[in-house]
């Protein structure tokens, strides 16, 4: 899979599509396409959340707490493969990056305009976790959602902007900490961004 081209170098933006958007009865295209219009000149990397798929795993863990949170975390990460494939079927865009090899190819080429779905396991999995710098590595427990995982992707690809799509009412002026206090983003993205000594990444909340 080749991601290089002769077109001008583009800035990168990571767009986290919330799992709730996937389950929205009006269809998630109506929520994503307007955002993509705003970033036509960017390379947009889209990460799909898990929504009710992940919530079902939370429910199972409450019933069987003897199963470790770490084990449940990595099962949830694997489930995100299915979110990715559903999103790709509904909105193929320029393609999907599914494997670590695909991700390495993305990283080895200069970013050019286009929109790609990114499978979480192509850059974050139990097998890949040790290769991620510790300062960027999310905790493998329920504190981590696709918010923190999308932040990790943005740092790995040196993105300029991270957009977190949220179904709930939001105030774009909220800080991450304020959003976390309201349960809008996970607490792990707050912890990780707080450790970032070079906070060049712009993080925005968008309703959609």
Rosetta constraint file for C-alpha pairs under 8 A:
AtomPair CA 1 CA 102 HARMONIC 6.68 0.50
AtomPair CA 1 CA 105 HARMONIC 7.41 0.50
AtomPair CA 2 CA 105 HARMONIC 6.98 0.50
AtomPair CA 2 CA 106 HARMONIC 7.88 0.50
AtomPair CA 3 CA 105 HARMONIC 7.04 0.50
AtomPair CA 3 CA 106 HARMONIC 6.03 0.50
AtomPair CA 3 CA 109 HARMONIC 6.47 0.50
AtomPair CA 3 CA 112 HARMONIC 7.88 0.50
AtomPair CA 4 CA 109 HARMONIC 5.46 0.50
AtomPair CA 4 CA 110 HARMONIC 6.59 0.50
AtomPair CA 4 CA 111 HARMONIC 7.53 0.50
AtomPair CA 4 CA 112 HARMONIC 7.14 0.50
AtomPair CA 5 CA 112 HARMONIC 7.15 0.50
AtomPair CA 7 CA 112 HARMONIC 6.43 0.50
AtomPair CA 7 CA 113 HARMONIC 7.62 0.50
AtomPair CA 8 CA 112 HARMONIC 6.36 0.50
AtomPair CA 8 CA 113 HARMONIC 7.82 0.50
AtomPair CA 9 CA 110 HARMONIC 6.37 0.50
AtomPair CA 9 CA 111 HARMONIC 5.60 0.50
AtomPair CA 9 CA 112 HARMONIC 5.02 0.50
AtomPair CA 9 CA 113 HARMONIC 7.47 0.50
AtomPair CA 10 CA 41 HARMONIC 6.52 0.50
AtomPair CA 10 CA 42 HARMONIC 5.16 0.50
AtomPair CA 10 CA 43 HARMONIC 5.97 0.50
AtomPair CA 10 CA 111 HARMONIC 5.41 0.50
AtomPair CA 10 CA 112 HARMONIC 4.77 0.50
AtomPair CA 10 CA 113 HARMONIC 5.63 0.50
AtomPair CA 11 CA 41 HARMONIC 7.69 0.50
AtomPair CA 11 CA 42 HARMONIC 5.08 0.50
AtomPair CA 11 CA 43 HARMONIC 6.08 0.50
AtomPair CA 11 CA 111 HARMONIC 6.73 0.50
AtomPair CA 11 CA 112 HARMONIC 7.63 0.50
AtomPair CA 11 CA 159 HARMONIC 7.06 0.50
AtomPair CA 11 CA 160 HARMONIC 6.53 0.50
AtomPair CA 12 CA 42 HARMONIC 5.59 0.50
AtomPair CA 12 CA 43 HARMONIC 4.75 0.50
AtomPair CA 12 CA 44 HARMONIC 5.95 0.50
AtomPair CA 12 CA 45 HARMONIC 7.50 0.50
AtomPair CA 12 CA 111 HARMONIC 6.78 0.50
AtomPair CA 12 CA 157 HARMONIC 7.78 0.50
AtomPair CA 12 CA 158 HARMONIC 7.46 0.50
AtomPair CA 12 CA 159 HARMONIC 4.66 0.50
AtomPair CA 12 CA 160 HARMONIC 5.74 0.50
AtomPair CA 12 CA 161 HARMONIC 6.99 0.50
AtomPair CA 13 CA 39 HARMONIC 7.96 0.50
AtomPair CA 13 CA 42 HARMONIC 6.60 0.50
AtomPair CA 13 CA 43 HARMONIC 6.25 0.50
AtomPair CA 13 CA 44 HARMONIC 4.98 0.50
AtomPair CA 13 CA 45 HARMONIC 6.31 0.50
AtomPair CA 13 CA 154 HARMONIC 7.43 0.50
AtomPair CA 13 CA 159 HARMONIC 5.37 0.50
AtomPair CA 13 CA 160 HARMONIC 5.88 0.50
AtomPair CA 13 CA 161 HARMONIC 4.77 0.50
AtomPair CA 13 CA 162 HARMONIC 5.80 0.50
AtomPair CA 13 CA 163 HARMONIC 7.46 0.50
AtomPair CA 14 CA 44 HARMONIC 5.79 0.50
AtomPair CA 14 CA 45 HARMONIC 4.78 0.50
AtomPair CA 14 CA 46 HARMONIC 5.89 0.50
AtomPair CA 14 CA 47 HARMONIC 7.47 0.50
AtomPair CA 14 CA 150 HARMONIC 7.00 0.50
AtomPair CA 14 CA 153 HARMONIC 7.49 0.50
AtomPair CA 14 CA 154 HARMONIC 5.87 0.50
AtomPair CA 14 CA 159 HARMONIC 6.71 0.50
AtomPair CA 14 CA 161 HARMONIC 6.37 0.50
AtomPair CA 14 CA 162 HARMONIC 4.82 0.50
AtomPair CA 14 CA 163 HARMONIC 6.22 0.50
AtomPair CA 15 CA 44 HARMONIC 6.82 0.50
AtomPair CA 15 CA 45 HARMONIC 6.06 0.50
AtomPair CA 15 CA 46 HARMONIC 4.75 0.50
AtomPair CA 15 CA 47 HARMONIC 6.25 0.50
AtomPair CA 15 CA 150 HARMONIC 7.68 0.50
AtomPair CA 15 CA 162 HARMONIC 6.00 0.50
AtomPair CA 15 CA 163 HARMONIC 4.82 0.50
AtomPair CA 15 CA 164 HARMONIC 6.20 0.50
AtomPair CA 15 CA 165 HARMONIC 7.38 0.50
AtomPair CA 16 CA 46 HARMONIC 5.79 0.50
AtomPair CA 16 CA 47 HARMONIC 4.78 0.50
AtomPair CA 16 CA 48 HARMONIC 6.13 0.50
AtomPair CA 16 CA 49 HARMONIC 7.05 0.50
AtomPair CA 16 CA 146 HARMONIC 7.40 0.50
AtomPair CA 16 CA 147 HARMONIC 7.08 0.50
AtomPair CA 16 CA 150 HARMONIC 6.15 0.50
AtomPair CA 16 CA 162 HARMONIC 7.65 0.50
AtomPair CA 16 CA 163 HARMONIC 6.16 0.50
AtomPair CA 16 CA 164 HARMONIC 5.01 0.50
AtomPair CA 16 CA 165 HARMONIC 5.97 0.50
AtomPair CA 17 CA 21 HARMONIC 6.79 0.50
AtomPair CA 17 CA 22 HARMONIC 7.82 0.50
AtomPair CA 17 CA 32 HARMONIC 7.67 0.50
AtomPair CA 17 CA 46 HARMONIC 6.81 0.50
AtomPair CA 17 CA 47 HARMONIC 5.95 0.50
AtomPair CA 17 CA 48 HARMONIC 4.97 0.50
AtomPair CA 17 CA 49 HARMONIC 5.89 0.50
AtomPair CA 17 CA 164 HARMONIC 6.90 0.50
AtomPair CA 17 CA 165 HARMONIC 5.43 0.50
AtomPair CA 17 CA 166 HARMONIC 7.85 0.50
AtomPair CA 18 CA 22 HARMONIC 7.05 0.50
AtomPair CA 18 CA 48 HARMONIC 6.40 0.50
AtomPair CA 18 CA 49 HARMONIC 4.79 0.50
AtomPair CA 18 CA 50 HARMONIC 7.34 0.50
AtomPair CA 18 CA 51 HARMONIC 7.00 0.50
AtomPair CA 18 CA 164 HARMONIC 7.43 0.50
AtomPair CA 18 CA 165 HARMONIC 5.58 0.50
AtomPair CA 18 CA 166 HARMONIC 5.97 0.50
AtomPair CA 18 CA 167 HARMONIC 7.42 0.50
AtomPair CA 19 CA 23 HARMONIC 6.75 0.50
AtomPair CA 19 CA 48 HARMONIC 6.58 0.50
AtomPair CA 19 CA 49 HARMONIC 4.11 0.50
AtomPair CA 19 CA 50 HARMONIC 4.55 0.50
AtomPair CA 19 CA 51 HARMONIC 3.63 0.50
AtomPair CA 19 CA 52 HARMONIC 7.17 0.50
AtomPair CA 20 CA 24 HARMONIC 6.22 0.50
AtomPair CA 20 CA 49 HARMONIC 7.81 0.50
AtomPair CA 20 CA 50 HARMONIC 7.85 0.50
AtomPair CA 20 CA 51 HARMONIC 5.09 0.50
AtomPair CA 20 CA 52 HARMONIC 7.52 0.50
AtomPair CA 20 CA 166 HARMONIC 7.75 0.50
AtomPair CA 20 CA 167 HARMONIC 6.36 0.50
AtomPair CA 21 CA 27 HARMONIC 7.55 0.50
AtomPair CA 21 CA 28 HARMONIC 5.34 0.50
AtomPair CA 21 CA 31 HARMONIC 7.43 0.50
AtomPair CA 21 CA 166 HARMONIC 7.70 0.50
AtomPair CA 21 CA 167 HARMONIC 6.48 0.50
AtomPair CA 21 CA 208 HARMONIC 7.00 0.50
AtomPair CA 22 CA 27 HARMONIC 6.97 0.50
AtomPair CA 22 CA 28 HARMONIC 5.38 0.50
AtomPair CA 22 CA 51 HARMONIC 7.42 0.50
AtomPair CA 22 CA 87 HARMONIC 7.67 0.50
AtomPair CA 23 CA 27 HARMONIC 7.46 0.50
AtomPair CA 23 CA 28 HARMONIC 7.59 0.50
AtomPair CA 23 CA 51 HARMONIC 7.26 0.50
AtomPair CA 23 CA 52 HARMONIC 7.86 0.50
AtomPair CA 24 CA 28 HARMONIC 6.28 0.50
AtomPair CA 26 CA 30 HARMONIC 7.43 0.50
AtomPair CA 27 CA 31 HARMONIC 7.72 0.50
AtomPair CA 28 CA 32 HARMONIC 6.27 0.50
AtomPair CA 29 CA 33 HARMONIC 5.73 0.50
AtomPair CA 29 CA 90 HARMONIC 8.00 0.50
AtomPair CA 29 CA 91 HARMONIC 7.37 0.50
AtomPair CA 30 CA 34 HARMONIC 7.03 0.50
AtomPair CA 31 CA 35 HARMONIC 7.23 0.50
AtomPair CA 31 CA 208 HARMONIC 4.98 0.50
AtomPair CA 32 CA 36 HARMONIC 6.29 0.50
AtomPair CA 32 CA 208 HARMONIC 7.22 0.50
AtomPair CA 33 CA 37 HARMONIC 6.28 0.50
AtomPair CA 34 CA 38 HARMONIC 6.88 0.50
AtomPair CA 35 CA 39 HARMONIC 6.94 0.50
AtomPair CA 36 CA 40 HARMONIC 6.31 0.50
AtomPair CA 36 CA 44 HARMONIC 7.84 0.50
AtomPair CA 39 CA 43 HARMONIC 7.86 0.50
AtomPair CA 39 CA 44 HARMONIC 7.25 0.50
AtomPair CA 40 CA 113 HARMONIC 7.13 0.50
AtomPair CA 40 CA 114 HARMONIC 7.56 0.50
AtomPair CA 41 CA 113 HARMONIC 5.70 0.50
AtomPair CA 41 CA 114 HARMONIC 7.97 0.50
AtomPair CA 42 CA 112 HARMONIC 7.13 0.50
AtomPair CA 42 CA 113 HARMONIC 5.08 0.50
AtomPair CA 42 CA 114 HARMONIC 6.78 0.50
AtomPair CA 43 CA 111 HARMONIC 6.14 0.50
AtomPair CA 43 CA 112 HARMONIC 5.61 0.50
AtomPair CA 43 CA 113 HARMONIC 4.51 0.50
AtomPair CA 43 CA 114 HARMONIC 4.87 0.50
AtomPair CA 43 CA 115 HARMONIC 5.87 0.50
AtomPair CA 43 CA 116 HARMONIC 7.96 0.50
AtomPair CA 44 CA 113 HARMONIC 7.61 0.50
AtomPair CA 44 CA 114 HARMONIC 6.20 0.50
AtomPair CA 44 CA 115 HARMONIC 4.60 0.50
AtomPair CA 44 CA 116 HARMONIC 6.31 0.50
AtomPair CA 45 CA 115 HARMONIC 5.99 0.50
AtomPair CA 45 CA 116 HARMONIC 5.11 0.50
AtomPair CA 45 CA 117 HARMONIC 5.88 0.50
AtomPair CA 45 CA 118 HARMONIC 6.25 0.50
AtomPair CA 46 CA 115 HARMONIC 7.39 0.50
AtomPair CA 46 CA 116 HARMONIC 6.10 0.50
AtomPair CA 46 CA 117 HARMONIC 4.72 0.50
AtomPair CA 46 CA 118 HARMONIC 5.77 0.50
AtomPair CA 47 CA 84 HARMONIC 7.46 0.50
AtomPair CA 47 CA 117 HARMONIC 6.23 0.50
AtomPair CA 47 CA 118 HARMONIC 5.50 0.50
AtomPair CA 47 CA 119 HARMONIC 6.84 0.50
AtomPair CA 47 CA 120 HARMONIC 7.04 0.50
AtomPair CA 47 CA 146 HARMONIC 7.84 0.50
AtomPair CA 47 CA 150 HARMONIC 6.62 0.50
AtomPair CA 48 CA 80 HARMONIC 7.05 0.50
AtomPair CA 48 CA 83 HARMONIC 5.93 0.50
AtomPair CA 48 CA 84 HARMONIC 5.66 0.50
AtomPair CA 48 CA 87 HARMONIC 7.28 0.50
AtomPair CA 48 CA 117 HARMONIC 7.87 0.50
AtomPair CA 48 CA 118 HARMONIC 7.89 0.50
AtomPair CA 48 CA 119 HARMONIC 7.86 0.50
AtomPair CA 48 CA 146 HARMONIC 7.78 0.50
AtomPair CA 49 CA 80 HARMONIC 6.75 0.50
AtomPair CA 49 CA 83 HARMONIC 6.74 0.50
AtomPair CA 49 CA 146 HARMONIC 5.74 0.50
AtomPair CA 50 CA 54 HARMONIC 5.29 0.50
AtomPair CA 50 CA 55 HARMONIC 7.98 0.50
AtomPair CA 50 CA 79 HARMONIC 7.38 0.50
AtomPair CA 50 CA 80 HARMONIC 5.83 0.50
AtomPair CA 50 CA 83 HARMONIC 6.06 0.50
AtomPair CA 50 CA 146 HARMONIC 7.84 0.50
AtomPair CA 51 CA 55 HARMONIC 6.43 0.50
AtomPair CA 52 CA 56 HARMONIC 6.02 0.50
AtomPair CA 53 CA 57 HARMONIC 6.93 0.50
AtomPair CA 53 CA 79 HARMONIC 7.36 0.50
AtomPair CA 54 CA 58 HARMONIC 6.49 0.50
AtomPair CA 54 CA 76 HARMONIC 6.06 0.50
AtomPair CA 54 CA 79 HARMONIC 7.59 0.50
AtomPair CA 55 CA 59 HARMONIC 6.33 0.50
AtomPair CA 56 CA 60 HARMONIC 6.33 0.50
AtomPair CA 57 CA 61 HARMONIC 6.18 0.50
AtomPair CA 57 CA 72 HARMONIC 7.30 0.50
AtomPair CA 57 CA 76 HARMONIC 7.18 0.50
AtomPair CA 58 CA 62 HARMONIC 6.35 0.50
AtomPair CA 59 CA 63 HARMONIC 6.57 0.50
AtomPair CA 60 CA 64 HARMONIC 6.16 0.50
AtomPair CA 61 CA 65 HARMONIC 5.20 0.50
AtomPair CA 61 CA 67 HARMONIC 6.87 0.50
AtomPair CA 61 CA 69 HARMONIC 7.87 0.50
AtomPair CA 61 CA 72 HARMONIC 7.45 0.50
AtomPair CA 67 CA 71 HARMONIC 6.95 0.50
AtomPair CA 67 CA 72 HARMONIC 7.28 0.50
AtomPair CA 68 CA 72 HARMONIC 6.48 0.50
AtomPair CA 69 CA 73 HARMONIC 6.03 0.50
AtomPair CA 69 CA 140 HARMONIC 7.36 0.50
AtomPair CA 69 CA 141 HARMONIC 5.17 0.50
AtomPair CA 69 CA 142 HARMONIC 6.82 0.50
AtomPair CA 70 CA 74 HARMONIC 6.49 0.50
AtomPair CA 70 CA 140 HARMONIC 5.17 0.50
AtomPair CA 70 CA 141 HARMONIC 5.30 0.50
AtomPair CA 71 CA 75 HARMONIC 6.37 0.50
AtomPair CA 72 CA 76 HARMONIC 6.18 0.50
AtomPair CA 72 CA 141 HARMONIC 7.57 0.50
AtomPair CA 73 CA 77 HARMONIC 6.35 0.50
AtomPair CA 73 CA 140 HARMONIC 5.67 0.50
AtomPair CA 73 CA 141 HARMONIC 5.43 0.50
AtomPair CA 73 CA 142 HARMONIC 6.74 0.50
AtomPair CA 74 CA 78 HARMONIC 6.30 0.50
AtomPair CA 74 CA 125 HARMONIC 7.08 0.50
AtomPair CA 74 CA 126 HARMONIC 6.53 0.50
AtomPair CA 74 CA 140 HARMONIC 7.33 0.50
AtomPair CA 75 CA 79 HARMONIC 6.33 0.50
AtomPair CA 76 CA 80 HARMONIC 6.56 0.50
AtomPair CA 77 CA 81 HARMONIC 7.54 0.50
AtomPair CA 77 CA 120 HARMONIC 7.07 0.50
AtomPair CA 77 CA 121 HARMONIC 7.03 0.50
AtomPair CA 77 CA 125 HARMONIC 7.04 0.50
AtomPair CA 78 CA 82 HARMONIC 7.96 0.50
AtomPair CA 78 CA 121 HARMONIC 6.94 0.50
AtomPair CA 78 CA 125 HARMONIC 7.92 0.50
AtomPair CA 79 CA 83 HARMONIC 7.07 0.50
AtomPair CA 80 CA 84 HARMONIC 6.22 0.50
AtomPair CA 80 CA 119 HARMONIC 7.33 0.50
AtomPair CA 80 CA 120 HARMONIC 6.75 0.50
AtomPair CA 81 CA 85 HARMONIC 6.35 0.50
AtomPair CA 81 CA 119 HARMONIC 6.03 0.50
AtomPair CA 81 CA 120 HARMONIC 7.08 0.50
AtomPair CA 81 CA 121 HARMONIC 7.28 0.50
AtomPair CA 82 CA 86 HARMONIC 6.22 0.50
AtomPair CA 83 CA 87 HARMONIC 6.19 0.50
AtomPair CA 84 CA 88 HARMONIC 6.06 0.50
AtomPair CA 84 CA 117 HARMONIC 7.04 0.50
AtomPair CA 84 CA 118 HARMONIC 7.35 0.50
AtomPair CA 84 CA 119 HARMONIC 5.94 0.50
AtomPair CA 85 CA 89 HARMONIC 6.11 0.50
AtomPair CA 86 CA 90 HARMONIC 6.32 0.50
AtomPair CA 87 CA 91 HARMONIC 5.89 0.50
AtomPair CA 87 CA 92 HARMONIC 7.47 0.50
AtomPair CA 88 CA 92 HARMONIC 4.54 0.50
AtomPair CA 88 CA 93 HARMONIC 7.58 0.50
AtomPair CA 88 CA 95 HARMONIC 7.65 0.50
AtomPair CA 88 CA 96 HARMONIC 7.08 0.50
AtomPair CA 88 CA 117 HARMONIC 6.93 0.50
AtomPair CA 92 CA 96 HARMONIC 7.56 0.50
AtomPair CA 92 CA 117 HARMONIC 7.91 0.50
AtomPair CA 93 CA 115 HARMONIC 5.85 0.50
AtomPair CA 93 CA 116 HARMONIC 6.24 0.50
AtomPair CA 93 CA 117 HARMONIC 7.66 0.50
AtomPair CA 94 CA 114 HARMONIC 6.35 0.50
AtomPair CA 94 CA 115 HARMONIC 5.46 0.50
AtomPair CA 94 CA 116 HARMONIC 5.42 0.50
AtomPair CA 95 CA 115 HARMONIC 7.54 0.50
AtomPair CA 95 CA 116 HARMONIC 5.28 0.50
AtomPair CA 95 CA 117 HARMONIC 6.41 0.50
AtomPair CA 96 CA 116 HARMONIC 5.44 0.50
AtomPair CA 96 CA 117 HARMONIC 4.54 0.50
AtomPair CA 96 CA 118 HARMONIC 5.80 0.50
AtomPair CA 96 CA 119 HARMONIC 7.27 0.50
AtomPair CA 97 CA 102 HARMONIC 5.47 0.50
AtomPair CA 97 CA 103 HARMONIC 6.23 0.50
AtomPair CA 97 CA 116 HARMONIC 7.02 0.50
AtomPair CA 97 CA 117 HARMONIC 6.19 0.50
AtomPair CA 97 CA 118 HARMONIC 4.89 0.50
AtomPair CA 97 CA 119 HARMONIC 5.96 0.50
AtomPair CA 97 CA 122 HARMONIC 7.01 0.50
AtomPair CA 98 CA 102 HARMONIC 6.43 0.50
AtomPair CA 98 CA 103 HARMONIC 7.58 0.50
AtomPair CA 98 CA 118 HARMONIC 6.47 0.50
AtomPair CA 98 CA 119 HARMONIC 4.98 0.50
AtomPair CA 98 CA 120 HARMONIC 7.93 0.50
AtomPair CA 98 CA 121 HARMONIC 7.30 0.50
AtomPair CA 98 CA 122 HARMONIC 5.50 0.50
AtomPair CA 99 CA 103 HARMONIC 6.33 0.50
AtomPair CA 99 CA 119 HARMONIC 7.45 0.50
AtomPair CA 99 CA 121 HARMONIC 7.03 0.50
AtomPair CA 99 CA 122 HARMONIC 4.39 0.50
AtomPair CA 99 CA 123 HARMONIC 7.88 0.50
AtomPair CA 100 CA 104 HARMONIC 6.15 0.50
AtomPair CA 100 CA 121 HARMONIC 7.51 0.50
AtomPair CA 100 CA 122 HARMONIC 4.27 0.50
AtomPair CA 100 CA 123 HARMONIC 6.04 0.50
AtomPair CA 101 CA 105 HARMONIC 6.26 0.50
AtomPair CA 101 CA 122 HARMONIC 7.65 0.50
AtomPair CA 102 CA 106 HARMONIC 6.31 0.50
AtomPair CA 102 CA 122 HARMONIC 7.36 0.50
AtomPair CA 103 CA 107 HARMONIC 6.25 0.50
AtomPair CA 103 CA 122 HARMONIC 5.99 0.50
AtomPair CA 103 CA 123 HARMONIC 6.71 0.50
AtomPair CA 104 CA 108 HARMONIC 6.11 0.50
AtomPair CA 105 CA 109 HARMONIC 6.52 0.50
AtomPair CA 106 CA 110 HARMONIC 7.95 0.50
AtomPair CA 106 CA 111 HARMONIC 7.84 0.50
AtomPair CA 107 CA 157 HARMONIC 6.73 0.50
AtomPair CA 118 CA 122 HARMONIC 7.33 0.50
AtomPair CA 119 CA 123 HARMONIC 7.81 0.50
AtomPair CA 120 CA 124 HARMONIC 5.70 0.50
AtomPair CA 120 CA 125 HARMONIC 7.55 0.50
AtomPair CA 120 CA 149 HARMONIC 7.77 0.50
AtomPair CA 121 CA 125 HARMONIC 5.08 0.50
AtomPair CA 123 CA 128 HARMONIC 6.93 0.50
AtomPair CA 123 CA 153 HARMONIC 7.45 0.50
AtomPair CA 124 CA 128 HARMONIC 5.77 0.50
AtomPair CA 124 CA 129 HARMONIC 6.16 0.50
AtomPair CA 124 CA 149 HARMONIC 7.86 0.50
AtomPair CA 125 CA 129 HARMONIC 5.82 0.50
AtomPair CA 128 CA 132 HARMONIC 7.00 0.50
AtomPair CA 129 CA 137 HARMONIC 7.29 0.50
AtomPair CA 132 CA 136 HARMONIC 6.84 0.50
AtomPair CA 132 CA 137 HARMONIC 6.09 0.50
AtomPair CA 133 CA 137 HARMONIC 6.26 0.50
AtomPair CA 135 CA 192 HARMONIC 7.10 0.50
AtomPair CA 135 CA 195 HARMONIC 6.86 0.50
AtomPair CA 135 CA 196 HARMONIC 7.59 0.50
AtomPair CA 136 CA 152 HARMONIC 6.12 0.50
AtomPair CA 136 CA 155 HARMONIC 7.72 0.50
AtomPair CA 136 CA 192 HARMONIC 6.35 0.50
AtomPair CA 137 CA 152 HARMONIC 7.20 0.50
AtomPair CA 137 CA 192 HARMONIC 7.93 0.50
AtomPair CA 138 CA 144 HARMONIC 6.38 0.50
AtomPair CA 138 CA 148 HARMONIC 6.57 0.50
AtomPair CA 138 CA 149 HARMONIC 7.04 0.50
AtomPair CA 138 CA 152 HARMONIC 7.69 0.50
AtomPair CA 138 CA 188 HARMONIC 6.67 0.50
AtomPair CA 138 CA 192 HARMONIC 7.35 0.50
AtomPair CA 139 CA 143 HARMONIC 7.01 0.50
AtomPair CA 139 CA 144 HARMONIC 6.21 0.50
AtomPair CA 139 CA 188 HARMONIC 7.26 0.50
AtomPair CA 140 CA 144 HARMONIC 6.78 0.50
AtomPair CA 143 CA 186 HARMONIC 6.29 0.50
AtomPair CA 143 CA 187 HARMONIC 6.02 0.50
AtomPair CA 143 CA 188 HARMONIC 5.65 0.50
AtomPair CA 144 CA 148 HARMONIC 5.92 0.50
AtomPair CA 144 CA 149 HARMONIC 7.38 0.50
AtomPair CA 144 CA 186 HARMONIC 6.34 0.50
AtomPair CA 144 CA 187 HARMONIC 7.30 0.50
AtomPair CA 144 CA 188 HARMONIC 5.46 0.50
AtomPair CA 144 CA 189 HARMONIC 7.66 0.50
AtomPair CA 145 CA 149 HARMONIC 6.56 0.50
AtomPair CA 145 CA 186 HARMONIC 6.23 0.50
AtomPair CA 145 CA 188 HARMONIC 7.88 0.50
AtomPair CA 146 CA 150 HARMONIC 5.71 0.50
AtomPair CA 147 CA 151 HARMONIC 6.33 0.50
AtomPair CA 147 CA 164 HARMONIC 7.00 0.50
AtomPair CA 147 CA 185 HARMONIC 6.43 0.50
AtomPair CA 147 CA 186 HARMONIC 6.37 0.50
AtomPair CA 147 CA 189 HARMONIC 6.43 0.50
AtomPair CA 148 CA 152 HARMONIC 6.23 0.50
AtomPair CA 148 CA 186 HARMONIC 7.01 0.50
AtomPair CA 148 CA 188 HARMONIC 5.88 0.50
AtomPair CA 148 CA 189 HARMONIC 4.45 0.50
AtomPair CA 148 CA 192 HARMONIC 7.74 0.50
AtomPair CA 149 CA 153 HARMONIC 6.36 0.50
AtomPair CA 150 CA 154 HARMONIC 6.19 0.50
AtomPair CA 150 CA 162 HARMONIC 7.60 0.50
AtomPair CA 151 CA 155 HARMONIC 6.32 0.50
AtomPair CA 151 CA 162 HARMONIC 6.91 0.50
AtomPair CA 151 CA 189 HARMONIC 6.81 0.50
AtomPair CA 152 CA 156 HARMONIC 6.17 0.50
AtomPair CA 153 CA 157 HARMONIC 6.20 0.50
AtomPair CA 154 CA 158 HARMONIC 5.87 0.50
AtomPair CA 154 CA 159 HARMONIC 4.91 0.50
AtomPair CA 154 CA 160 HARMONIC 7.79 0.50
AtomPair CA 154 CA 161 HARMONIC 7.52 0.50
AtomPair CA 154 CA 162 HARMONIC 6.46 0.50
AtomPair CA 154 CA 201 HARMONIC 7.73 0.50
AtomPair CA 155 CA 159 HARMONIC 6.37 0.50
AtomPair CA 155 CA 201 HARMONIC 7.62 0.50
AtomPair CA 158 CA 201 HARMONIC 7.95 0.50
AtomPair CA 159 CA 201 HARMONIC 6.70 0.50
AtomPair CA 160 CA 200 HARMONIC 7.18 0.50
AtomPair CA 160 CA 201 HARMONIC 5.30 0.50
AtomPair CA 160 CA 202 HARMONIC 6.24 0.50
AtomPair CA 161 CA 201 HARMONIC 5.62 0.50
AtomPair CA 161 CA 202 HARMONIC 4.66 0.50
AtomPair CA 161 CA 203 HARMONIC 5.86 0.50
AtomPair CA 161 CA 204 HARMONIC 7.63 0.50
AtomPair CA 162 CA 201 HARMONIC 7.05 0.50
AtomPair CA 162 CA 202 HARMONIC 6.12 0.50
AtomPair CA 162 CA 203 HARMONIC 4.74 0.50
AtomPair CA 162 CA 204 HARMONIC 6.32 0.50
AtomPair CA 163 CA 203 HARMONIC 5.97 0.50
AtomPair CA 163 CA 204 HARMONIC 4.99 0.50
AtomPair CA 163 CA 205 HARMONIC 5.92 0.50
AtomPair CA 163 CA 206 HARMONIC 6.78 0.50
AtomPair CA 164 CA 203 HARMONIC 7.59 0.50
AtomPair CA 164 CA 204 HARMONIC 6.26 0.50
AtomPair CA 164 CA 205 HARMONIC 4.97 0.50
AtomPair CA 164 CA 206 HARMONIC 6.06 0.50
AtomPair CA 165 CA 205 HARMONIC 6.18 0.50
AtomPair CA 165 CA 206 HARMONIC 4.92 0.50
AtomPair CA 165 CA 207 HARMONIC 5.62 0.50
AtomPair CA 165 CA 208 HARMONIC 5.63 0.50
AtomPair CA 166 CA 170 HARMONIC 7.63 0.50
AtomPair CA 166 CA 184 HARMONIC 7.50 0.50
AtomPair CA 166 CA 205 HARMONIC 7.04 0.50
AtomPair CA 166 CA 206 HARMONIC 6.05 0.50
AtomPair CA 166 CA 207 HARMONIC 4.86 0.50
AtomPair CA 166 CA 208 HARMONIC 5.72 0.50
AtomPair CA 167 CA 207 HARMONIC 5.67 0.50
AtomPair CA 167 CA 208 HARMONIC 5.47 0.50
AtomPair CA 168 CA 184 HARMONIC 7.55 0.50
AtomPair CA 168 CA 207 HARMONIC 6.86 0.50
AtomPair CA 169 CA 207 HARMONIC 6.76 0.50
AtomPair CA 170 CA 174 HARMONIC 7.93 0.50
AtomPair CA 170 CA 184 HARMONIC 7.90 0.50
AtomPair CA 170 CA 205 HARMONIC 7.34 0.50
AtomPair CA 170 CA 206 HARMONIC 7.42 0.50
AtomPair CA 170 CA 207 HARMONIC 6.59 0.50
AtomPair CA 171 CA 205 HARMONIC 7.76 0.50
AtomPair CA 172 CA 204 HARMONIC 6.80 0.50
AtomPair CA 172 CA 205 HARMONIC 5.60 0.50
AtomPair CA 172 CA 206 HARMONIC 6.87 0.50
AtomPair CA 174 CA 178 HARMONIC 5.68 0.50
AtomPair CA 174 CA 179 HARMONIC 6.01 0.50
AtomPair CA 175 CA 179 HARMONIC 6.24 0.50
AtomPair CA 176 CA 180 HARMONIC 6.07 0.50
AtomPair CA 176 CA 185 HARMONIC 7.32 0.50
AtomPair CA 176 CA 189 HARMONIC 7.85 0.50
AtomPair CA 176 CA 190 HARMONIC 6.00 0.50
AtomPair CA 177 CA 181 HARMONIC 6.22 0.50
AtomPair CA 177 CA 187 HARMONIC 7.81 0.50
AtomPair CA 177 CA 190 HARMONIC 6.04 0.50
AtomPair CA 178 CA 182 HARMONIC 6.55 0.50
AtomPair CA 179 CA 183 HARMONIC 6.37 0.50
AtomPair CA 179 CA 184 HARMONIC 5.13 0.50
AtomPair CA 179 CA 185 HARMONIC 5.80 0.50
AtomPair CA 180 CA 184 HARMONIC 5.54 0.50
AtomPair CA 180 CA 185 HARMONIC 4.84 0.50
AtomPair CA 180 CA 186 HARMONIC 5.72 0.50
AtomPair CA 180 CA 187 HARMONIC 5.69 0.50
AtomPair CA 180 CA 190 HARMONIC 7.42 0.50
AtomPair CA 185 CA 189 HARMONIC 7.51 0.50
AtomPair CA 186 CA 190 HARMONIC 7.32 0.50
AtomPair CA 187 CA 191 HARMONIC 6.47 0.50
AtomPair CA 188 CA 192 HARMONIC 6.10 0.50
AtomPair CA 189 CA 193 HARMONIC 5.92 0.50
AtomPair CA 190 CA 194 HARMONIC 6.03 0.50
AtomPair CA 191 CA 195 HARMONIC 6.53 0.50
AtomPair CA 192 CA 196 HARMONIC 6.56 0.50
AtomPair CA 193 CA 199 HARMONIC 7.40 0.50
